Amino acid sequence: MKKFLKFLAIGIVLVAVAFYFLGIPYFTGLITDYDRYTFEYVTENPKMVEAYGIADNRTPADYGYANFEEVSYKTIFDGLNLNGWYIPAKKEVDQTLIISHGRTSNRLKTMKYLELVSDYGLDTLYNVFIPDLRNSGKSDEAKTALGYEFAEDIVATMVMLKERNNQRDYVLWGFSMGAMASATAVNRPDLVEYMDLNNVKVNKLILASPLSNIKETAWAGAQEMGLPKFIFNMAWNDFDKQTEGYSDKMKFSYLLSNNKLPALVLYTDTDKQTPAPILEQEVEGLYNVYPILFKNADHVQIYTRPEYKQRYGDKVNEFLRMAF
């Protein structure tokens, strides 16, 4: 009996060790690793083209902006290659609108909002830049951490435009993980310091179908997978290392109260990827946040719904023209 118990104890230890060294990295990888969605991956798949809402459009020229420029540049800390489109305003202006996509996406998906920019004459007030953030489109493959590194790419974009086009003032318009990245960019101490050193500033945020609390959203997904809480906690502790201990602050209740920029939040009550109850709890009581609810629309698909297109456009237009 003693020999059996000894072997059982050894077996339990071996299983625990195997889980720690194999299982935890696997679950962390579910968060940090995903396929890069290249242009070809999207345009050669009719279902994805439909989901992106771009029909036959492939560049800003298809939205009337033949003067767009394709720009290559580097990330600020790790030297990755980034790529994006710069669309200058119709007259010389000081503000630039950066429209950032989310996870498993690329700039083709955010390109369609140039129609909104054009329809409302916002191209007389703002230059526009639409980046491929890391691991997306024409930018380099890389791991990501729910917006932590995306935030670095957004700051790299602002600093590049400061050096290249003398642009200092920005509005960040982010979708899903790009929304979390936008809010993180204006709060992470090292990024805030970098922006200050380079004399760039953000004046407003537009957060669409946003990832509003990375841990709570990840836990909601883990529950759907049937993952026990203790395993999730172990995996999350491993993931937290990817954010250098910043993951607990990657939630709107902290980010949007720590830096009280005006923030327009566009969301739907039926979003399965970024659940509305989590978002609503995160922004409750924040006077600088303007939440706009749309009923029965999918994740990042509000603007593509004909019944919501005008209301969505009106809210964005009003917010971008509003003085605070």
matplotlib code that plots the C-alpha trace (Angstrom):
import matplotlib.pyplot as plt

x = [0.0, 2.8, 4.5, 1.2, 0.8, 4.4, 3.8, 0.5, 2.2, 5.0, 2.3, 0.5, 3.7, 4.6, 1.1, 1.3, 4.8, 3.6, 0.6, 2.7, 5.2, 2.9, -0.7, -0.1, 1.9, -0.8, -3.5, -1.4, -0.7, -4.5, -4.3, -1.0, -0.8, -3.0, -2.6, -1.7, -4.6, -2.8, -4.6, -4.6, -6.1, -9.0, -9.5, -9.4, -12.2, -15.6, -17.1, -14.4, -14.8, -18.5, -17.7, -15.2, -17.9, -15.6, -17.2, -14.7, -12.8, -9.1, -7.5, -8.5, -8.6, -11.8, -13.4, -12.3, -8.9, -6.6, -3.9, -3.4, 0.1, 1.4, 3.8, 6.3, 7.8, 9.1, 7.8, 9.4, 10.8, 11.3, 12.1, 9.2, 8.0, 4.6, 2.7, -0.3, -2.2, -2.0, -4.8, -4.2, -7.1, -8.5, -6.8, -3.9, -5.0, -3.3, -5.3, -5.0, -7.5, -5.9, -8.3, -7.1, -8.4, -8.6, -7.4, -7.4, -8.0, -6.2, -6.6, -8.9, -11.6, -11.3, -10.9, -14.7, -14.9, -13.4, -16.9, -18.1, -15.2, -16.1, -19.9, -19.7, -16.9, -14.5, -11.8, -11.7, -10.9, -8.7, -5.9, -6.5, -4.1, -5.1, -2.4, -1.8, -0.8, 1.6, 0.7, -1.8, -2.0, 1.4, 3.0, 5.4, 4.2, 4.5, 2.8, 0.3, -1.1, -4.7, -3.7, -0.5, 1.8, -0.8, -0.6, 3.1, 2.3, -0.3, 2.3, 4.8, 2.3, 1.8, 5.5, 6.2, 3.5, 5.0, 8.5, 7.1, 4.2, 4.6, 1.4, 1.1, -2.6, -4.6, -7.9, -7.6, -10.5, -10.1, -12.1, -12.2, -8.6, -7.6, -9.9, -8.2, -4.9, -6.0, -7.0, -3.8, -1.6, -2.6, -2.1, 0.9, 3.6, 6.4, 4.2, 2.9, 6.6, 7.5, 4.7, 5.6, 9.3, 8.1, 5.6, 2.5, -0.9, -4.2, -7.4, -10.2, -11.0, -13.6, -13.9, -16.0, -17.1, -14.4, -12.5, -13.1, -11.6, -9.1, -9.2, -12.9, -13.4, -10.8, -12.5, -15.9, -14.3, -12.6, -15.9, -17.4, -14.6, -15.3, -11.9, -11.7, -10.9, -7.7, -6.3, -7.4, -5.7, -2.4, -2.6, -3.4, -0.4, 1.7, 0.1, 0.6, 4.3, 3.7, 2.3, 5.1, 2.5, 0.2, -2.7, -4.8, -4.9, -6.1, -9.7, -11.8, -12.7, -9.0, -7.9, -10.7, -10.6, -6.9, -6.7, -10.1, -10.1, -13.5, -14.4, -17.2, -18.1, -20.2, -21.4, -24.1, -26.0, -25.5, -21.8, -20.5, -16.8, -16.9, -19.9, -22.0, -22.4, -18.7, -18.4, -21.3, -19.9, -16.5, -17.8, -20.5, -20.2, -17.4, -18.5, -16.0, -17.4, -20.4, -21.8, -24.1, -26.0, -27.2, -29.5, -28.9, -25.8, -22.7, -19.1, -17.7, -20.6, -22.8, -21.9, -22.6, -26.2, -28.3, -30.7, -27.8, -25.5, -26.8, -27.1, -23.6, -22.3, -24.1, -22.7, -19.1, -19.5, -20.9, -18.2, -15.4, -16.7, -17.4, -15.2, -14.4]
y = [0.0, 2.4, 1.6, 2.3, 5.7, 6.6, 5.9, 7.8, 10.8, 10.7, 10.4, 13.4, 15.5, 14.5, 15.4, 18.8, 19.5, 18.5, 20.7, 23.7, 23.4, 22.4, 23.3, 26.8, 27.9, 26.4, 28.5, 31.6, 31.0, 31.0, 34.7, 35.8, 33.8, 34.0, 33.9, 37.1, 38.2, 39.4, 41.3, 38.2, 36.1, 38.5, 39.5, 35.9, 34.8, 36.1, 35.5, 37.6, 40.4, 40.5, 40.5, 43.4, 45.3, 46.5, 45.0, 45.6, 48.4, 47.7, 51.1, 54.6, 55.6, 53.5, 55.9, 59.0, 59.5, 59.0, 61.1, 58.6, 57.5, 54.1, 54.5, 52.0, 52.6, 50.9, 50.1, 52.1, 49.4, 46.2, 47.3, 45.6, 46.8, 48.5, 49.7, 52.0, 54.5, 58.2, 60.3, 64.0, 66.4, 68.5, 71.5, 72.0, 70.9, 70.1, 67.0, 63.4, 60.7, 57.2, 54.4, 51.1, 47.6, 44.7, 41.2, 38.8, 41.8, 44.4, 47.9, 46.7, 46.3, 49.8, 51.3, 51.5, 54.3, 56.6, 56.7, 58.2, 60.6, 61.7, 61.8, 64.2, 66.4, 65.3, 65.3, 69.1, 68.8, 65.7, 63.9, 60.2, 57.4, 53.7, 51.3, 47.6, 47.0, 44.2, 40.7, 42.2, 43.0, 44.1, 44.6, 42.0, 38.9, 39.1, 38.0, 40.3, 40.7, 42.0, 45.5, 45.9, 45.9, 47.4, 50.4, 50.7, 50.5, 53.3, 55.5, 54.6, 55.8, 59.2, 59.8, 58.8, 61.3, 64.0, 63.4, 62.9, 65.4, 67.6, 66.3, 66.8, 66.4, 63.1, 61.4, 57.7, 55.6, 52.0, 48.8, 45.8, 45.2, 48.3, 50.2, 48.7, 49.6, 53.2, 53.6, 51.9, 54.1, 57.2, 55.6, 53.3, 55.4, 54.5, 55.4, 58.6, 59.6, 58.7, 60.9, 63.8, 63.6, 63.7, 66.4, 64.6, 64.4, 62.7, 64.9, 62.4, 58.6, 56.8, 53.2, 50.9, 47.4, 47.8, 45.2, 47.0, 44.7, 42.1, 39.8, 39.7, 39.2, 36.4, 34.7, 34.9, 33.1, 30.5, 29.7, 29.0, 26.5, 24.9, 25.9, 25.8, 29.0, 27.8, 26.9, 30.2, 32.0, 30.1, 30.9, 34.5, 34.9, 33.6, 36.0, 38.9, 38.6, 39.5, 42.8, 43.4, 43.3, 45.9, 43.6, 44.4, 48.1, 47.2, 47.9, 51.0, 51.7, 52.5, 53.7, 56.1, 57.5, 57.8, 59.8, 61.6, 62.2, 62.6, 59.1, 58.1, 54.4, 52.7, 49.2, 46.6, 44.6, 41.3, 41.4, 38.0, 38.8, 42.0, 41.5, 44.6, 43.9, 44.0, 47.2, 48.9, 48.1, 49.4, 52.9, 53.4, 56.8, 58.1, 61.6, 61.8, 58.7, 58.9, 55.4, 54.9, 51.6, 49.8, 46.9, 43.4, 43.9, 41.8, 42.6, 45.6, 45.4, 48.3, 50.6, 48.0, 47.6, 49.9, 50.8, 52.1, 53.7, 57.2, 57.2, 55.8, 58.4, 61.2, 60.3, 60.1, 63.3, 65.2, 63.9, 64.8, 68.3, 68.9, 71.2, 70.1]
z = [0.0, 0.9, -2.5, -4.3, -2.5, -3.3, -7.0, -6.9, -5.3, -7.9, -10.7, -9.3, -9.2, -12.8, -14.0, -12.2, -13.6, -17.1, -16.8, -15.6, -18.4, -21.2, -20.3, -19.0, -22.1, -24.2, -22.6, -22.7, -26.4, -27.0, -26.0, -27.5, -30.7, -33.7, -37.5, -39.3, -41.5, -44.7, -47.5, -49.6, -46.8, -46.7, -50.4, -51.6, -49.2, -50.3, -46.8, -45.2, -47.8, -46.9, -43.2, -43.7, -45.5, -48.3, -51.5, -54.3, -52.5, -51.8, -51.1, -50.0, -53.6, -53.9, -51.4, -53.3, -51.8, -54.7, -52.9, -50.2, -49.3, -48.2, -45.3, -43.8, -40.4, -37.2, -33.8, -31.0, -28.8, -30.7, -34.3, -36.1, -39.5, -39.6, -42.6, -43.1, -45.2, -44.7, -46.1, -45.9, -45.2, -48.0, -46.4, -44.0, -40.5, -37.3, -36.2, -37.3, -36.8, -36.3, -37.0, -35.5, -36.1, -33.6, -33.3, -36.3, -38.6, -40.7, -42.1, -44.9, -42.2, -40.9, -44.3, -44.9, -42.3, -44.9, -46.3, -43.0, -43.0, -46.5, -46.0, -43.1, -44.4, -41.6, -44.2, -43.9, -40.2, -39.9, -41.7, -41.4, -40.8, -41.0, -39.7, -39.9, -36.3, -35.6, -36.8, -39.2, -42.9, -44.3, -40.9, -39.3, -37.5, -33.7, -30.5, -29.0, -25.5, -25.8, -26.8, -24.7, -27.8, -30.1, -27.8, -28.6, -32.3, -32.0, -30.2, -32.9, -35.5, -33.8, -33.4, -37.0, -38.2, -36.0, -37.6, -41.1, -41.3, -38.3, -36.8, -33.0, -32.2, -32.4, -32.0, -31.5, -33.0, -32.1, -32.6, -30.2, -29.1, -31.0, -28.6, -25.6, -27.2, -27.8, -24.1, -23.0, -25.1, -23.3, -19.8, -19.9, -18.1, -20.5, -23.5, -22.0, -21.3, -24.9, -26.2, -24.0, -25.1, -28.7, -28.2, -29.3, -27.6, -27.8, -27.4, -27.7, -27.9, -30.0, -28.6, -30.9, -29.8, -27.3, -25.3, -21.9, -19.3, -20.6, -17.6, -17.2, -20.9, -21.0, -18.0, -19.7, -22.7, -20.4, -18.7, -22.1, -22.7, -19.3, -17.9, -14.1, -12.3, -10.7, -14.2, -15.6, -12.8, -13.3, -17.1, -16.4, -14.1, -16.9, -19.4, -17.0, -17.5, -21.2, -20.0, -17.4, -14.7, -16.3, -17.2, -14.0, -15.2, -18.7, -17.9, -18.7, -15.1, -14.6, -18.0, -18.6, -15.1, -14.8, -18.1, -18.3, -22.1, -23.7, -24.9, -27.2, -26.7, -29.5, -28.5, -28.9, -26.4, -28.4, -28.8, -27.8, -28.1, -25.9, -23.7, -22.9, -19.2, -18.7, -20.6, -18.9, -15.5, -16.5, -17.6, -15.1, -13.4, -15.7, -16.6, -19.5, -21.3, -23.7, -24.2, -27.2, -27.3, -30.5, -30.3, -31.9, -33.9, -34.1, -32.9, -34.9, -37.3, -36.2, -39.0, -41.7, -40.5, -42.8, -40.0, -37.8, -40.4, -40.1, -36.3, -36.0, -38.4, -36.7, -33.3, -34.6, -36.5, -33.5, -31.2, -33.6, -34.0, -30.4, -28.3, -24.8]

ax = plt.figure().add_subplot(projection="3d")
ax.plot(x, y, z, "-o")
ax.set_aspect("equal")
plt.show()
